[in-house]
Each structure stands twice: as C-alpha cells, then as structure tokens.
Amino acid sequence: METVLRGLTSEACLVYLDDIIILGRTFQEHLNNIRKVFQRQQKANLKLSPKKCRFFRKEFSYLEHIISEDGVKTDPEKTKAVVGWSRPEAVHDLRSFLGLCTYYHRFVRNFSAIARSLHKLTEARSNFNSTEECEKSFNSLKQALITSPVLTYPRTDKEYILVTDASNEGKGAVLSQKIGNEECVIPYFSKSLILTTTNDPCFPNEVQKAQLEDPAIRPILETKLNSEDLPSWQEIAPESPATKRYWALWDSLHLKDGVLYRKWESNDGSSCRWQLILPKSRIQEVQRETHDSASGGHFGVMKTLSKTRERFYWDRLRADVEKWCRECHACGARKGPKTRTKGRLQRAIMWAHLSKESF
C-alpha cells in the first residue's frame, strides 16, 4: 500500500499496512485527497471493501486509538478491559496486562517508573512473588489509563514546553504546548535505567557502596582510596583468587569520583574506554539489559560480550556472558535441533524401482 500511495504527502493521507487515513483541513480539501487516493487505488487495480470504509468522520477508531480533531486518546473498549482486570496470579497474565499498558505508554506520565516493579516479576530468572509495591503499581497503572489525557497534535505556531526529570532508576519527560489558557500534552516519555556512568551526584556514592560490599573488589578499592602504590604480594596473598586477578590489573585500574574503573586501550593506542568495575550484585541487571532487553536483541556470545565490554568489566566476565547466553530460554527456544531426526523405517514395496540410471 505504501508503494501504491508513494508521493502523496503526509498531509493527504497516512498509511499503516492496509489501513489508510485520508486527511483534510476543509471539506473540499478532504474530498480532493479522497479523489487522489482512489485514483491511485484504481491505477493499481485494487478494490476497497465498502463495509470497512468510513467517510467524512470527525472521530474514528484507528489502531486501537480514537482519532479526532482534538487529538488522540485511548480506545474506551481497551481501557474497559483494564478496569476489569483482576490481580495477575501468573507471569503470563501479568505480561498480557503489561503488554496492553505498554501500548498506551505515551498517555501515562512516568510509565517506566510505575511499571518497574511489575516488569521485574516477568523476568525469566525472577520468582513470581507479588509484593505490596507490585500491587500499588498495578492499581496505579489502571488508574492512569482510565484518566489518561487526550494527546494534542503539535502546532508549529506555538512554542513547545519540555519538562524533564531523572533519577537513578529512570528518566522521563513531558512535551506540551500552551493553547489558550490550557497546557496540552503532546506525548509523555519515560525509560528505566540500569547501572551506568552518569553525572548524577548520587551515582558515585551508590556505586562505591556496592563495590565496597563486593568481597573481591573491596581490598583493591580500599587500597586505591588510601594510596596509588601497588600492594605487595604478601599483602594480597590471603585474598580470594578474584581479588588477585584484579591486583594483576593494578596499573589499568583508576579512581573516578571514588569509583573504581578499568582503563582499556587498543593495542595500537588509537582507542580507549573506561570500563566500570561491576560489583557482583549488579551483574545480572547488566546482563539482562545487554542481552535480554529489546535493545540487547538476544544476540550471540560475541556480540553480547562486545556490548558489555563497552562499559563494564568484572572478573570472569566472558564465562558469565557465555553461561547467560547458553541458559537463555528465549535463545534456546529459537534454536533448532542439533541433529536431524531420522525417519521411521518402512517396508519396501516388492518389485518397485528404487532408482534408475541411464547412460
């Protein structure tokens, strides 16, 4: 359909697969745009079903949204399902609920922050134990969708108002315009964050605390905080093997705002990156983001390893990434059998030709 209607501007029509919206500021402009679309359809020998067509509407349903001259709002039929949704008792039910809510995330302020505890319950390596926080998030999402605003269309003759906010758990924004005496929302935006480098003043303290709680990192970090001199082998000998491996990297370990990093350089010295020494308590969180998430893409070991090393380093990193990818249920489900299954033996038909060759 996009090929058939190619060249018509977005002011004339919008296309998604085989669904078409024909636009117009006035009745005459709308009629002209309908004519243009029909001519393209006729030229391509396509037919439209009259039962599925709606003409000259000021409000209509499109892709589970209600479109009108005022803006875009949620479909009441869908929000009714949210109102009557009982408390999920299994991961499958919770994922269905979150799938519907996520589809309307642009209508909910701080959606990621509200749904964070619920998303953690759906993780493959998490036990489904609903808490009071999860119950609160569940009810908050339902209420937010029921009372969601109408998202207005952006106007080029009005100034934009952008309000942003962020914390160690997520970030959010609201884009709006003041029309008359009312501030109208265009969309909401929100995103959960993982442990990463940031200019937030709270970040170094939290990471340093997590590193000091890791028995493998603590001896190295405490020594670095007091002195840059390499401790002797006698001092490091009683420590764990993981601590000794960090000790071997002493020259490449540096402190930034009291947080331990590893400075990695390429062999030719053309590139350099700072890798956060990741405490054991945060390894799974990072692996979920670099492999299991939508941005991770469930790639193989080498791509996941490369992506992880861009920002992080920890002892036995490669072994942990290989194990994580190997035990990933989603990746395992997509892989076919390693060996071809053999067919069952069948009785041959007497005097039948099995093969014939001519020379």
N, C-alpha and C positions, 0 to 999 in steps of 0.2 A: 504493500500500500504506500509506503514511503517513496518507492520508486515511481509509482504512478502519479503521485502528487508533488513530486520534486519540483522546486521552483516557486511554488506558492509560498508566500511569506507566512510567518507565524501570526501575522495579523489577519490572515484569511482563514486558516484552519490549523488545527493541531491533530496529530496522528499518533496513536499507540496501537501497534499491530493492526487489527482491522476495525478499530474504533476511531471515529472521526468526530471532532467538534468543529463546526463552522461558525466563525465569529462575525461580528459586525457591530459598529457603534450606533448605526441607524438602521431602520428597516430596509431602506434602499441598498445600503452597503451590504447588509446581510444577504439580501436577495441576489446581488451581483456575485457574492462569494459562493453562494449555493450553486449558481449557474456555472461558475468556473470549475467547481469540484465535480459537478455532474458531467461536464464536457470531458474532463479527464477520465472519469469512470467509463463513459461511453466509448472513448477512443481506445481504452484498454479492454473493451468487451466485458466489462464487469457489471454485475447486476446487484442491486440493493434490495433487501427484503423490506417491503413497506411496513410489516408488523414490527420491525425492530427500529424503524426510523421515527424520530420526533422532531417536528418543525416548529420554529418560532416560539421557543420556550425561553422564559426569563430565569428559570431554575430547573435543573435536571440532575440526575444521578450519573456519575461518571467515575469508574474505577473505585467504587465504594466511597466516593466523596460527593457532597452536594455542592454544585457549582451555581452561583448566582451573580447578579451584578454587584452585590455587596462584597463578595469574596468566596472563600472556600471553607466549608465546615464538614464535620464528621457526619457519616451516614447514620441517622437515627436507628435504622434497623440493626446496625452493628453495635451501637452503644447500648441498645436494649439487651443484647447478649451479654455485654459486660456487666450490666446492672444485676442480672440474674445469675451471674457466675458464682457457683459455690466454691468454698475454700478447696484448692487443689490438694489431693491426697497422694498424688504420684507425680513423678517427673514429667511424664507425658502430658498430664493435664496442665501442669504449670507452664510447659513450653508452648502449648496451644494458647493459653492466656497471654503469655508474653509476646507471642507472635502477632496476635491481634493488636495488643497495645503498642508494640513497636511500629506497626504500620502507621499509627497515628502519632508518632513521637513528636512531630513538628507542632502539634497542638498542646503539648504538655511542657510546662516550664520545669527545667532541671530533671528531665525524664531519666537520664542515666543515673543520677544520684538517688532518685526514688527507687528505681528498679534494681539497684546494685545488689542488694541482699538476696533478691529473688533470682537474679542471674547466677549467683554463686551456688544456689541449690541445684541448678541444672547442669553443673559441670560434671564431666564423666567421673572424676576422681573425688567427688563430694558425696557424702551421705545425705539423704533427703530427711533432714531434721528441721522442721519449720520452727522458727523462734518467734518471740514477740515482735522483734524488729521486722521479720518477714511478713507477719500478719498486718503490721502497720503499713508496710509498703504496698501490700496487696490492696488494702482498703483505700490508700491514698491514690493509687493508680485508677481505681474505679471511679472515685470522686472527681479526679482530674479530667477524665474522659467525658464524664457526664456534663461537667461545667466548662468544657473546652470552648475557647472563643472562636469567632469567625476570623479566619486569616484574610486580611485585606490584600488587594493587589498593589504592588509598588507603583507609585506615581512619580514621574520624572520632574514634575513641577513642585514637588515638596521635598524638604530636607529629610534625610534619614537620621534616625536616632539609634545608636548602637550601644547597648549596655552589656558589659561582660563581667564575669565573676569566675573565680577559680579557687580550688583548694587542693590538698594533697590527694584527694580521691577523685576529683573530676573538674571539669570546666564547663561553663555554659554561657549563652549569650541570647539576647533578645534584639531583633531588628524590627523597628517600628517607625511610623510616621504620624505626625500630628495633623489630623484632618478636622478642621473646625476646632472645637474645644476638647476633642477626644483623641487620645493617643491609641492608634490602631496597630495591632501586632501583625507583622508580615510572616515571619516564622520564629519558632523557638529552636535553639540549637543546644545540644549537650553531648558530652563524651566522657566516659570513665577513663581514668589514667592508671598506669602501672608505675612501679618504682622506676624513676629515671632521673637524669640530671635536670635541675630546674633552678631558677633564681629565687624561688620562694625561700624566705629566711627560715621557715620551719623545717625545710628539707634536710640540711646538713645535720641538724641535731637528731632527727629521727633515724637517718641512715647510720650515723655514728653509733647511736644506741644499739641498732640492730647488728652492726659489725662487732661491737664490744660483747654482745651476747653470744656470738659465734665462737666456740672454743678454739677453732682453727685459726681465726683471724685475730682474736683478741691479743695474743702475745706480740704479734707483729705491729698492730696498731698502737698498742701501749708503748712499745719501744720507739716507734716513729714519732709519737707525740712528745717524747722526752728527749730524743736525740736522733740525729741522722746517721750516726755511726753504726756500722754493721755489727750486730752482736756476735760473740764468739760461738764456736760450735759447742763448747761446754755449756753455754747458757741455753742453747736451743735444743740440745740433745734430749732432755726429758720430755719435750713436747711431742705432739702427735705427728704422724707422717705427713699429714696435710699441712701443718704449720711449717715443717721442714721444707716442703716444696715451695711454699710462699717465701721462706727465708732465702731459697736459691734464686728468687726473682728480686732480691732486695734493691738492686740498682734501678730497676724499672718501676718500683713502687714509689708513689709520691702522695703527699697530702694536699688536698684542696678543701679549704674551709673545715679542716678536721676530719675529712672523709678520705678513705684510702682508695686510690686509683692505681691502675697499671697503665703505663705509657707504652703503647705498641708502635713500632716503626717498621716500615718495609725494609727489605734487605738493601735496596739502593738509596734509602733515605728520602724517597720522593713523597711518601705519605706517612701520616702519623695520626693516631687516635688515642683518646683517653677512655679506658675501659673501667667501669665501676667494679670494684671487688665486691661481688654479691654475697651477702650472708646466706647461710643455708636456709633460713626461714623464709626467704623471698624467692628461692629458685623456682618453685612450682608456679608461682604467679607470673614470672617472666616467661617460663616455658609455655604456659597457656596462651600468652599474648603472642609470642613469636611463632607458635606452631598451630594451636587450636583455633585461634580467633579468625575473624573474617579477613583481617589484614595478614595473618600468618599463612592462610591458604592451605594448610596441611601439606606443605612441601616435604621433600625428602630430607635425608640427614644433612647432606652437604649445604643445601640452601638454607635450612634452618640453622645450621651451625654458623654459616657466614653471617646471617642476620643477627644472631645472638652476639657474636663477637664484635659487631659494630659498636656495641655499647657496654657489654658486660664481660666479666671474666670471673671464674671461680675454679677451685680445684676439681679436677676430673670433669671438666665441662663437656668434653667430647663424649665421654662414656655416658653421662647423664642425658645428653641430647639423643644419642643413639638409642638408649633404652626408652626414652619418652616416645620417639617416633615408632619404635618397634611395638610398643604396647598401646599405641593409639587405636581405639576401637573404630573410629571413622576411617582411618587409613587401611586398617585390616579388612574392613567390610568391602572396600573398593577393589582390593587385590583379588585376582583370580587364583584358581588352584595352581600350585607349582608344577604338577604333573598332569598330563591329560588322562582322563578316565578312559579305561578300555571298555569297549562294547562287550556285551554278553555273547558267548559262543552260540552259534545257531547251526542247526542241521543243514548240510548241503543237499541240494536237490539232485537226485540221481540223473546222470547223463546231461547235466546242464553245462553249458560253456562258461567257464570262469574267465577266460581270456582268449584272445585270438590275435595272432600276429601275421602280417602279410609282408612278404619280401618281393 
